[in-house]
């Protein structure tokens, strides 16, 4: 029975960890006024008949906090990359000088910053719900195990462990959000 309890606790931890990783990934894609190559992660281009991630056909750099520079390795890729960036609808317009493609990040307005903070808080709440759902599922599993012969004390100990784990993951969500909100609101 203890192995089953440990299995269910590990499963819940894995789900909670996955929720945190997802939030972290989502936060990387929020444009906080600073240039970050991560905003281009989801962009793919057609390269010799194959759909390829942008990072595999060009070097991507940030020479300053407000600019991303994309230098395609194949000069014929300029138009394809520009179209892919525009189609991705990330709110940036590519500028091509024949050597590199520049993406300039305009300063965020106060209203846009507030909207981003709302979006970030919404993401955080969704992550908290995912963490709590993982807790609820494992608590139900413990009740089933208790009906199948798990001692009440063992079930209570397991529930206590899961509750502590849930609290820890909710604090991680709060910490991630606090950092991102500060980044967004810093002018």
N, C-alpha and C positions, 0 to 999 in steps of 0.2 A: 504493500500500500504506500509506503514512503517513497518508493521509486515513482509511483504514479503522481503523488503530490509534487515531487520535485519536477517531474516532466511538465505538469500543468503550470507550475510557477515559471519554469524556463520558457515555456511557450508564451505566457503572458509577457514576460520580460522582452522576448524577441519582438512581439507585436508593438510594445511600447517603444522599443528602440527604433523600430522601423518608422513609427509615427514621427519620432524626433528627427530621424534622418530625412524624411520627406519634408518636414517643415524647414530644416536647414537648407535643403536644396531649393525649395520654393523661395526662401528669403534671398538666396544668391541672385535670383532672377529679377528681384525688385530693384529698379533703377533709383538709387538714392542720391542722384546728382554727381556721383563719382563714377568714373569710367572703370568698368570691370569686364574682363574678357568673358566671364561666366554668362553675361547677358546674351552672348552669341552661341551658347552651347547647343540649343535646339535647332540651329539653322543648318540645313543640308543643301548641297548644290549638286547639279548634274555634272559629273566629271567622267568623260569617256564612256557614257552610257550607264554609269552606275551612280546611284544616289550616295553621296559621300558627305560626312560632316565637314563643315567649313574649316575647322582646325586642321584637317588632313590635306587641304589643298593650298593653305596659305599660313604665313606666320602672323600671329596676332600679338600686338604689344600695346602698352599704355605709356607713351612718352611723358604724359603729364596727367594729373587727376581728372581732366575734363575731355580727354581725347583717347580714342582707340584707333590704332593704325593697323590696317590689314594689308599685308604684302603677298599677293598671290605668287606661287612659284611658277605658274604658267601664265604668260601675259594674255592669253586668250580668255582667261577666266574673269577678267574685270567686269564685263557686262553681266555674266551669270551670277557673280557674287553680289553685285549691286541689286539685281532683281530679287535675289533670294532674301536680302536684308529688308528690302521694301515690302516683300510679300509676308515676311515674318511679323510685320506690324509691331515693332518694338519701340516705335516713336522716334526713331532716328533716321536722318536722311544721309546716305553715303555721298561723299565728295571724292571724285576720282581725278588725280592729276597726271595719270599715265604711269606713275611709278608705284603709288600706294593709294589705298582707299582710306579716307579719314571719316570717323564718326565723331562729331562734336556733341558733347553733353551740355545742353543749355542749363542754366541755373533753374532750380525748381521754384515755382511760385509758392507762396504761403498756403494757398488753397490746395495746390497739388500735394504739398507735404502732408497736410491734414488728411487728405483722401488716402494717401499711402499709409499713414498711421492707422486709419480705419481698416484698410485692407489687411495690414499686418496683424491687427488685433483679431480680425475675423479668422485669419489663418491659425492664429494661436488658439482660438476657441475651438476650431475644428480639430486641432491636434489634441487639445485637452479631452474633447469628446472621444476621440479614438483611444486615448490612454484609459479613460474611464470605462469604455466599452470592453477593452481587454480585461480590466479588473472585474467587471460584471460577469463576463463569460467564465473566467476562472473561478469566481465565487460560486456560480451555478454548478461548475464541475465538482467543486468541493462538496456541495450539497448532495450530488449524485453519489460521490464516493462515500459519503457518510452513510447513505442508505445502503450501500454495498458493504458496509462493515468498518469504515474508517472511524477511529476513536474520535469522540467529540473534542477532546483536548487537542489532538493532532490537527483537526480541522480548524479550530480556533487559532492555533499557532500559525498555520498556513495562511489563514485569512489576514492575520496581523502582518505577516511578512509581505503579503501582496499589497496591503494598504500602505505600508511604509514605502514599498517600491513605487506605488502610484504617486505618493506625495513627492518622492524624489524626482520622478519624471515630470510632474507638473511644475516643480521648481526649475527644472532644466528648460522647459518651455518658456517660463517667465523670464529666465535669464537671457535666452536667445532673443526674445521679443524686446527686452529692455535695451539690448545692444543695438538692435536694428532700428528701433524708434529713435534712439539718440543719434544714430548715423543719419537718419532721414531728416530729423529736425535741426541738425547742425547746418548752419548756413555757410 
